[in-house]
Structures are given as structure tokens and as C-alpha cells.
């Protein structure tokens, strides 16, 4: 249901046009924050104003689509950023952006596939199942009877993404001129590279096939099958997976056993491919997972999949193995081997890494970890605020941006699921699938 979400025109594509929309949104958001502060001081009820401000925020990002909308999706996953009532409003950005008019979608399909949908499919539903950041999804049925979905890219979305990234690049360039520590151009370029890949549905189909192969030995994980004869670089046809989105599953108040089952599946779906094949699904918002009626977990949307260098993956695998077995690990040597640039004295770097390791490995130090009580994300954020300069002097390689997006998003989902289970045992099983050779960081002083 597209509640309060109007039909959308094509997203604005010019740099100034998109920057202007963000500036206007920021001004309105500042007013909303002022109202919240006023409520705290006076005790007055400004919740309706907050809901109105947030509704405008969602509508604007939904119309802009692209990078702007992806930032809204990230906010919807942050359980600490907003109260649950308001977070549910932002969660509409996961799949309920303002859709394009039917005639526009039909025109794109005909232009890409050479015929209107009524000839290409036995059935085609003009009402979208979902409307997301780069395209919207329609249900259809092939002439052989198979149920499929058709993902149709918004007109001009590649240009809109480029405009957003160009604006980010300008900010990063200015920050870099002010201080070397603030130079984020490598990270913006990494985002540009990966988001540009997301607009190529031919590449997404290849990635979906790769994940189907990775999940072949996992009977309770699945990925949809691409249909090449009904796909192009801007239209992607996939077999349909029915069930609840992860958010719908969470909202259904499942029992403890079901919550742990899905949590365990989620960890294997997001983290498993990193340790077995050096790649991750780096867009793990709840709309990209389906809990099926027979208890499986389906992973959707393979636009943002990152493949990593072996010399980046191996030190992380080695660190995880040491943490699981309670063995000493030289984190400083390890991060340098993974490509981190350490621009501070050794004592400061070791002190920072020690705090990071303490927070990051909490789920691995017990046989029964309770994600309902998890504070990993909040504590890591607080550490970043407390030791900002030190963080800026221990800089990860650009490719770590996508790993961070995957791990952070997965952690937020696990906290929302609130399950308790043997996380340590699960990761031990994941590592057994690919035992890395001895890597730098395995010996030396523990950090």
C-alpha cells in the first residue's frame, strides 16, 4: 500500500536541482528538530509536527530516489535514530517510494524488450509490488506458467546517481583540502563505482546467478533466478519469491525460535559469502529479504554486491578465527595487512583497535548471545565520537566501505529481530568452509 505517497515524476537529475531539494529538506528538518527541543523544554505535544516533517522527508527522498533515497533507507534501519512510531514512517522508503505512472513503465518495457508487456507475458500487473531507490517491481507470469517479477529502472536514474555523487565528491574534495585526515575522495569514488554498477541490470543478473551457486549447499537460503530472455541492462526479470519481508516478519511478533532461525539464516546469507568467496551483499535493508512460508530466507536485489581482494579478506578471516578460539591476535599488523593506513603512533593505534575489538567481538565470546540487549552499533558510534581524531588516523581501504555497509546493516537487522542464540558456534561453522592460510597478525602481542 502506498499510503500518502503520491505518484512520482521522473527523479530530478541535475546537480543543482538535487542539491536544492536536499537544502530545502535540511531547512525543514532543522525546524523539526527545534520543535522536538521545544517539546522537551515546555512539555508541549509536537508529535504531529514531527510526523508531518518526517512524512515530507520521506516523500521528498522517495521522489528524488537514487543515493538520497538510499540514505533514507539506512536511517530506517537505525533503531536508535528515531522512535519506533516515526521509524515506521521512514521504513516506507524500503519499498514504497512514489511509483511512476503506468504508461511510463509500459513505455520503458516496450523500448527495452521490443514489445508491450501484454505480449511478453501471460499476465502483467501494472500496479507495482514495490518502488525502491533505482527502480520499481511489477508482478508478471511467463507463458510457461512461472511467476516472475519485472524490475524496471527509473528514467534518468543513472544521471541522478551521478549528480548526487558529484555533489558528495565536491564536499569530499573541499574537506581534503582543509585536512588530509578529512580527505574522503577515495570513499566517494568507491561509492561511485559500486552505485554505477547498481544501474546495470545485466551485471545484477550475473550476481544473482553467482549467489544462487553460493546458496546451492544451503537448502534454507535462496536467491531468485534471472530470466535472460526478458531482461536487459534496464529491465530485469526474475522468478518470484513469495513470503513476508524481513520487516513484516519482525512486525508479526514471531516466537523466539523463529526469530533465532531467521537471525541465523541472515548471518549465513550476509557473512557466509564473505568468508567462503570474498563477496558480500552490501544492501541488507529489511526489504531485501523474504521469509518464505516454508521457513527459508530469500535474498533479493543483487545490485550492490562487492567482491574483495584476497589480501583484504584473509586478515579478517584470521582475526575472526583467533577471536572465536580465544587466541592472541596482533590487530595492528592485521589491519595493515588488510590495507589500512595507520597515520598515528603505535600506542594510540593499538589502544583504539583494542577498544574496537572489545566491542566487535562481544557476540563471539559467549555460547548464547542476546541481540535484544545488543549495543554494538551504539557503542561503536560512541567510540567514534569520543576518539574521532584517532579514527581518522587509522583509515580503512576504500573497499571497506561496502563491507561496513553490509556488516552494519546486518547488525541493525539482528538487533531488530532481538533473538538469542549461539552466534559463536555459527561463526565457527562459517569459517570451517574456507580455512585461510596463516596470515599476518596471527602472532605477536594481543591487541
Secondary structure, 3 states (H helix, E strand, C coil): CCCCCCCECCCCCCHHHHHHHHHHHHHHHHHHHHHHHHHHHHCCCCHHHHHHHHHHHHHHHHHHCHHHHHHHHHHHHCCCCCCHHHHHHHHHHHCECCCECHHHHHHHHHHHHCCCHHHHCCEECCCCCEECCCEEEEEEECCCCCEEEEEEECCCHHHHHHHHHHHHHHHHHHHHHHCHHHCCHHHHHHHHHHHHHHCCHHHHHHHHHHHHHHHHHCCCEEECCECHHHCCCCEEEEECCCCEEHHHHHHCCCCHHHHHHHHHHHHHHHCHHHHHHCEEECCCCHHHEEECCCCCEEECCCCCEEECCHHHHHHHHHHHHHHHHCCCCCHHHHHHHCCCEECCCHHHHHHHHHHHHHHHCHHHCCCCEEHHHCCHHHHHHHHHHHCHHHHHHEECCCCHHHHHHHHHHHHHHHHHHCCEECHHHHHHHHHHCCCCCCCCCCCCCCC
